[in-house]
């Protein structure tokens, strides 16, 4: 396993840029869904990203060893294809700001999968953080559903499944694909999912009919194109670069900054936001913070607290 590097100023700046780009992706999906159905939005997102990255893929295909085909297929499937369709499906019923907030669960699942399958060290406070974040997510859905999970649990489950897919990809890249540069990883991953998406869009949907007869089709396509080129293709390259330079957990931490942007866009677009949401959002962020603290730092912090209270007891 490659040694993780402490984030530098440049890494934090890239993380901030990803927060702004990806935090805006949920409102772009919402606007795209006003013209296209969820399957078309998912297929368009993957297809346009594939076309944008195709020149890079062609130049790098010679670097790909046949025995590594499955690695790029897994990276593309879990990190791009499945989330694209899952988020589009979820947002047919879920507000964009709620989708953005739930997306902050990615670091929690990154930790869980890192511990279970990739040998990441952990501390009991990390585990506490995981459960705290999940409690916050459940509470947020409960409040948003007016005291019931029935209205939100099904679309929310699609978002949660998408966050698990992202966590799989991030751990996978950090452990198996660090020998490739970010552009190679991003472009070759789309080679395996782009062609099937284009085929599905062309022959199993009425996409071309919509483009010909719907007056708002070009605007809808513009939103999805912006999402695909900026929010998928270029942002994924930046994210892979972060994973290689730092860690899967640091790169995934962008997801608990993204709700700031998604909430702002949601309010601007007229979505309802209740002040009580802030309590559950704070619980989610606390859980993510605890889950992402390095075990060594948590142990030092815990020992310092024990010494402090032990000395206080002796003094009294």
C-alpha positions in Angstrom: 0.0 0.0 0.0 1.4 3.4 -1.0 2.3 5.8 1.9 -0.1 8.6 2.3 1.2 12.2 2.0 0.2 15.1 4.2 -2.0 17.6 2.2 -0.3 20.8 1.1 -1.7 24.2 0.2 -2.1 23.2 -3.5 -4.1 20.1 -2.5 -6.4 22.2 -0.4 -7.0 24.6 -3.3 -7.9 21.8 -5.6 -10.2 20.4 -2.9 -11.9 23.8 -2.7 -12.3 23.9 -6.5 -13.9 20.5 -6.5 -16.3 21.6 -3.7 -17.5 24.4 -6.0 -17.8 22.2 -9.1 -19.3 19.1 -7.6 -21.5 21.1 -5.2 -23.2 22.6 -8.3 -23.7 19.2 -10.0 -27.0 18.5 -8.2 -28.7 21.6 -9.4 -27.5 20.8 -13.0 -28.9 17.3 -12.7 -32.2 18.8 -11.6 -32.4 21.2 -14.5 -31.5 18.4 -16.9 -34.3 16.3 -15.6 -36.8 19.0 -16.7 -36.2 17.9 -20.3 -34.9 14.3 -20.1 -35.8 11.3 -18.0 -33.4 9.9 -15.4 -32.0 7.2 -17.7 -31.3 9.7 -20.4 -29.6 12.1 -18.0 -27.4 9.2 -16.7 -26.5 8.0 -20.2 -25.8 11.6 -21.4 -23.5 12.3 -18.5 -21.4 9.2 -19.1 -21.5 9.6 -23.0 -20.5 13.3 -23.1 -17.7 12.7 -20.5 -16.5 9.7 -22.7 -16.4 11.9 -25.8 -14.6 14.7 -24.0 -11.9 12.3 -22.7 -11.7 10.1 -25.8 -8.7 11.9 -27.4 -6.7 11.3 -24.1 -7.8 7.7 -24.0 -6.6 7.0 -27.6 -3.2 8.4 -26.8 -3.0 6.3 -23.6 -4.4 3.0 -24.7 -0.9 1.6 -25.4 -0.1 2.1 -21.7 -2.9 -0.2 -20.7 -1.9 -3.8 -20.1 -4.5 -6.5 -20.9 -4.2 -7.9 -17.4 -5.3 -4.5 -16.0 -8.5 -4.1 -18.1 -10.7 -5.2 -15.2 -9.2 -2.6 -12.9 -10.3 0.3 -15.2 -13.7 -1.3 -15.8 -14.3 -1.4 -12.0 -13.1 2.2 -11.6 -15.4 3.4 -14.4 -18.4 1.3 -13.4 -18.4 2.2 -9.7 -17.0 5.7 -9.9 -18.8 7.0 -12.9 -21.5 4.9 -14.5 -23.5 3.7 -11.5 -23.5 7.0 -9.6 -24.6 8.9 -12.8 -27.7 6.8 -13.1 -28.3 6.5 -9.3 -28.2 10.3 -8.7 -30.5 11.0 -11.7 -33.0 8.5 -10.4 -32.9 9.8 -6.9 -33.4 13.4 -8.0 -36.7 12.6 -9.7 -38.0 12.6 -6.1 -35.3 14.2 -4.0 -34.4 17.9 -3.9 -30.9 18.8 -5.1 -29.9 20.2 -1.8 -30.9 17.0 0.0 -29.0 14.9 -2.5 -25.9 17.1 -1.9 -26.2 16.8 1.8 -26.5 13.0 1.7 -23.5 12.8 -0.6 -21.4 13.9 2.4 -21.6 10.2 3.5 -18.9 9.3 1.0 -16.0 9.6 3.5 -17.8 7.4 6.0 -18.2 4.6 3.5 -14.6 5.2 2.3 -13.4 4.5 5.8 -15.6 1.4 6.3 -14.5 -0.2 3.0 -10.9 0.9 3.7 -11.0 -1.0 7.0 -12.9 -4.1 5.9 -11.1 -4.7 2.5 -7.9 -2.6 2.3 -6.3 -3.0 5.8 -6.8 0.6 6.9 -6.1 1.1 10.6 -8.8 2.6 12.7 -9.8 3.7 16.2 -13.0 3.3 18.2 -13.6 7.0 17.8 -13.4 6.5 14.0 -16.2 3.9 14.4 -18.1 6.2 16.6 -17.9 8.8 13.8 -19.3 6.4 11.3 -22.4 5.7 13.4 -22.7 9.4 14.3 -22.8 10.3 10.6 -25.4 7.7 9.8 -27.6 8.9 12.6 -27.3 12.4 11.3 -28.3 11.2 7.8 -31.3 9.3 9.2 -32.4 12.3 11.3 -32.1 14.6 8.3 -34.3 12.4 6.2 -36.8 12.0 9.0 -37.2 15.8 9.5 -37.3 16.4 5.7 -40.1 13.8 5.5 -42.2 15.6 8.1 -41.5 13.1 10.8 -41.5 10.1 8.5 -38.9 8.3 6.4 -41.5 7.0 4.0 -41.3 9.9 1.6 -37.5 10.0 1.4 -36.1 6.6 2.1 -36.4 5.2 -1.5 -34.8 8.1 -3.4 -32.3 8.5 -0.5 -31.3 4.9 -0.8 -30.2 5.6 -4.4 -27.9 8.4 -3.2 -26.5 6.3 -0.4 -25.8 3.5 -2.8 -24.0 6.0 -5.1 -21.9 7.1 -2.2 -20.9 3.5 -1.5 -19.9 3.2 -5.2 -17.7 6.3 -4.9 -16.1 4.9 -1.8 -15.3 1.6 -3.7 -13.7 3.6 -6.5 -11.6 5.8 -4.2 -10.1 2.9 -2.2 -9.6 0.9 -5.4 -7.7 3.7 -7.2 -5.5 4.3 -4.1 -4.6 0.7 -3.8 -4.4 -0.6 -7.4 -4.0 2.2 -9.9 -1.5 4.6 -8.4 1.0 3.5 -11.1 -1.1 5.4 -13.7 -1.4 9.2 -14.0 -4.8 10.8 -13.3 -5.7 11.5 -17.0 -4.9 7.9 -17.9 -7.1 6.6 -15.1 -10.0 8.9 -15.9 -10.0 8.5 -19.7 -9.4 4.8 -19.8 -12.1 4.2 -17.2 -14.6 5.9 -19.5 -13.6 3.7 -22.5 -15.3 0.7 -20.9 -18.5 2.5 -20.0 -18.8 5.2 -22.7 -19.6 3.0 -25.6 -22.4 1.1 -23.9 -23.9 4.4 -22.7 -23.8 5.9 -26.2 -25.5 2.7 -27.6 -28.2 2.8 -25.0 -28.9 6.5 -25.5 -29.0 6.2 -29.3 -31.1 3.0 -29.6 -33.1 2.5 -26.4 -34.3 6.0 -25.6 -36.2 8.8 -27.5 -33.3 11.2 -27.1 -33.1 12.3 -30.7 -36.9 12.8 -30.9 -36.7 15.1 -27.9 -33.8 17.1 -29.4 -35.8 17.5 -32.5 -39.2 18.4 -31.1 -38.7 19.9 -27.6 -37.9 23.6 -27.5 -36.1 23.4 -24.2 -33.9 20.4 -25.3 -30.8 22.4 -26.1 -30.9 24.1 -22.8 -31.3 20.8 -21.0 -28.4 19.3 -23.0 -26.3 22.3 -22.1 -26.8 21.7 -18.4 -25.8 18.1 -18.8 -22.9 18.9 -21.0 -21.6 21.4 -18.4 -22.1 18.8 -15.7 -20.3 16.1 -17.8 -17.3 18.1 -19.1 -16.6 20.3 -16.0 -18.2 18.3 -13.2 -17.3 14.8 -14.4 -14.4 14.6 -16.8 -12.2 17.4 -15.6 -13.2 17.1 -11.9 -12.5 13.4 -11.9 -9.0 14.0 -13.2 -8.4 16.5 -10.4 -9.9 14.1 -7.9 -7.7 11.2 -9.0 -4.7 13.6 -8.8 -5.6 14.3 -5.2 -6.0 10.6 -4.4 -2.5 9.9 -5.7 -0.9 12.8 -3.9 -2.7 12.4 -0.6 -5.2 9.8 0.4 -8.6 8.4 -0.6 -10.1 9.8 2.6 -8.7 13.3 2.0 -10.0 13.3 -1.6 -13.4 12.0 -0.4 -13.6 14.8 2.2 -14.7 17.2 -0.5 -18.1 15.6 -0.1 -18.7 17.2 3.3 -17.9 20.6 1.9 -20.2 20.2 -1.1 -23.4 20.6 0.9 -22.6 24.3 1.4 -22.7 24.8 -2.3 -25.7 22.5 -3.0 -27.7 24.1 -0.2 -27.0 27.6 -1.7 -28.1 26.5 -5.2 -31.2 24.8 -3.8 -32.3 27.9 -1.9 -31.7 30.1 -5.0 -33.9 27.6 -7.0 -36.7 27.8 -4.5 -36.2 24.5 -2.6 -37.3 24.5 1.0 -34.7 24.6 3.7 -35.7 24.4 7.4 -33.3 25.8 10.1 -33.6 22.4 11.9 -31.7 20.8 9.0 -28.6 22.5 10.3 -28.6 20.4 13.4 -28.6 17.1 11.5 -26.1 18.5 9.0 -23.8 19.4 11.9 -24.2 15.8 13.3 -23.3 14.4 9.9 -20.2 16.6 9.7 -19.2 15.7 13.2 -19.4 12.1 12.3 -17.4 12.5 9.1 -14.7 14.5 11.1 -14.3 11.8 13.7 -14.3 9.1 11.1 -11.5 10.8 9.2 -9.2 11.5 12.1 -5.9 9.5 11.9 -5.9 6.8 14.6 -2.6 8.1 16.0 -4.0 11.6 16.6 -7.1 10.2 18.2 -5.1 8.0 20.5 -2.9 11.0 21.6 -6.0 13.1 22.1 -7.7 10.4 24.1 -4.6 9.8 26.3 -4.3 13.5 26.9 -7.9 13.7 28.1 -7.3 10.7 30.4 -4.2 12.3 32.0 -6.0 15.6 32.4 -9.0 14.0 34.2 -6.8 11.7 36.2 -4.7 14.6 37.5 -7.9 16.5 38.3 -9.2 13.5 40.4 -5.9 13.2 42.3 -5.8 17.0 43.0 -9.3 16.9 44.4 
